[in-house]
Amino acid sequence: MRGLLRKDVSFKMLHKSYTNYLFSNPQLFCMAYEERKEKNASGNADGESNVGGTNGRGANGDVGSAGGATTGNGIATALQKLDTELKLRGMSPRTAKMYSFYNGKFLEFAAKQPDAVTEDDVKSFLAGKISGGASAKSMILIKSALKFYYDEVLGRGIVNMKTPKAARKEKHKLMIMLLYSSGLRVSELVNLKIGDLELGQKMGWVRAGKGAKDRMFIISEKLAEKLVKYVEGRPKDDYVFRGHRGCMTQRSLQKTIAAAARRAGIEKPVTPHVLRHTFATHMLESGVDLRRIQMLLGHSQLNTTQLYLNLSNKDLKEVKSPLDEL
């Protein structure tokens, strides 16, 4: 390394390259982590002679080294188990890499075995990331990575904290845009999964919707671009809009929309169904025929669509008086 430094090779560049290489392989990361723990234990051993001290090391450092090795082995086992679960669930290589990376960073931060970490450890780790300037998108990804392993794989239920306020605002904005853009029912939106979206085609699928039928829905081009960034790096079987314990509740979505309407100064009640009704009305005003609207709304009978839609004042104003035809 000294020879390289004398040749004006940047140490920072070498360190970054080495770190990226380690995190591309969870097993290599674990080996490097364990080696570092053992070196730290050996380096501190000479200056510590109190067996009952805070670090729990004897004069020769044997106890500390054993503890470091145990923790390192725990991390190796954890990441191997995570890697297996990610493969079994068909996660994309990018998602698997990011989930392994952030779980590895968390275990390095906590310096504990997975079955010993607590909810407070998770909160401290996430708080540190926020303080370090992590973006709202990054925080969603980090939380998803930890939640997948500790709550879904291990069943610990310790990743329950809310996402940062900026991330929640983005989520709420996207939910409202999707309801108006696509005319979805509230039950359809909360159960929508990332694998149901075909954002390149600006469309998606309601799986086993009303009447137990699959249905295609459209997505605005502007919204599709935002959703690509929002779901990037997350598994296909994850909900597009997550709640605290997986699927978001319908009541939570209804309250979110009502609160947004109040902030906008709208006095009339606004519900998800109002957005669905508005989608249909505006489609009719733009010249889309009733049959297509029926299919987009998922109505089995055309009569339902006809009752659902009210002619707007715009339509009435465009009707010509028969006198003008004489």
Secondary structure as GFF3:
##gff-version 3
##sequence-region A 1 326
A	DSSP	alpha_helix	2	6	.	.	.	ID=ss1
A	DSSP	alpha_helix	11	23	.	.	.	ID=ss2
A	DSSP	alpha_helix	26	45	.	.	.	ID=ss3
A	DSSP	alpha_helix	62	88	.	.	.	ID=ss4
A	DSSP	alpha_helix	93	110	.	.	.	ID=ss5
A	DSSP	alpha_helix	119	131	.	.	.	ID=ss6
A	DSSP	alpha_helix	136	147	.	.	.	ID=ss7
A	DSSP	pi_helix	148	153	.	.	.	ID=ss8
A	DSSP	alpha_helix	165	182	.	.	.	ID=ss9
A	DSSP	alpha_helix	186	190	.	.	.	ID=ss10
A	DSSP	three_ten_helix	194	196	.	.	.	ID=ss11
A	DSSP	beta_strand	197	198	.	.	.	ID=ss12
A	DSSP	three_ten_helix	199	201	.	.	.	ID=ss13
A	DSSP	beta_strand	203	206	.	.	.	ID=ss14
A	DSSP	beta_strand	215	218	.	.	.	ID=ss15
A	DSSP	alpha_helix	221	231	.	.	.	ID=ss16
A	DSSP	beta_strand	242	243	.	.	.	ID=ss17
A	DSSP	beta_strand	246	247	.	.	.	ID=ss18
A	DSSP	alpha_helix	250	263	.	.	.	ID=ss19
A	DSSP	alpha_helix	272	285	.	.	.	ID=ss20
A	DSSP	alpha_helix	290	297	.	.	.	ID=ss21
A	DSSP	alpha_helix	302	308	.	.	.	ID=ss22
A	DSSP	alpha_helix	313	318	.	.	.	ID=ss23
A	DSSP	three_ten_helix	322	325	.	.	.	ID=ss24
###
